């Protein structure tokens, strides 16, 4: 079943106050919320609460006139869950105090991390700007605009999803070859 069909059925089930959509979303996507919360100072009960809150938010949004699911509902719920958990972490009970001299003590390490991050993104942009225009557009659509392979197939008029996947692979290989020839 493709993403659009799954989204449509889940939305219809939610609007009918059916528990089927809730059960499917819980079964398929709770694991992502659970993993995120457990990896970020939470426990199973926190993860369950956050996921339920995310489902309530989704349920409320479904009844707004302008709601459109441009991505898989699972990604949508996971995004809501992450935002809810991060918001909860910002509460005073979870705040970690950073000692006053932390920056002075770790200044070189912090500056090096920032510089490495800048270098990484500069190099990545350089690699992307070095590939063909077609591949540059395709890579941006897939990785930056999060378009599905079906959307890529339609936009670039590939005869099948397999051909679209092959083209994606070829474009990634262009970047890999440029990266491997880079002396840095």
Secondary structure, DSSP 8 states (H G I E B T S, - for coil): --HHHHHHHHHHHHHTT-HHHHHHHHHHHHHHHHHHHHHTT--HHHHHHHHHHHHHHHHHHHTSTT----S-HHHHHHHHHHHHHHHHHTSGGG-----TTHHHHHHHHHHHHHHHHHHHHHHHHHHHHHS-HHHHHHHIIIIIS---HHHHHHHHT-SSHHHHHHHHHHHHHHHHHHHHH---
